[in-house]
Amino acid sequence: MSPTLKNDLDQNQVPYEVTTHPEAYTSQEVAATLHKTGKRLAKVVMVKAGDRLVMCVLPAHELVDIGRLETILGSRQVRLATEEEFKDLFPDCDVGAMPPFGNLYNIPVYLDERLAQYDNFYFEAGSHTETVTMTMADYRRRVSPKIALFGKFSRPKAA
């Protein structure tokens, strides 16, 4: 688990549960190893809006709708960030496994309203072998994310 995240949750007496699982690199793999639905698994997607990085947190089974995000962020230059652009911002996390706590790393956080509706959710905790489960209310209190609808359902590609 990311020491930054653990320290923040412990110091603020936020209840959470850590689950260890076999190594998994995609949100679908994480959900499958835990035998849970991806609807409550938070996926972190980093985007570049002009010259700034923004953390988007949405259900694992959804994709970021760049058009909606351009409107929400007020930027016509929104694109997915590359790992090279953000990997050094999360020094205590495995690349691609950063927790949805951009506030701890001085990065603005946007939470998709579909994920915000759940009482509890889970997310990668800074490694590809651990997830944290906590209440959405506690998460929102600690992070104060901006809530908006920017996810879209992914559709399987036609064969």
Summary of the structure (lengths in Angstrom):
residues: 159
radius of gyration: 14.8
end to end distance: 39.1
largest distance: 50.7
contacts: 474
relative contact order: 0.25
helix: 32%
strand: 30%
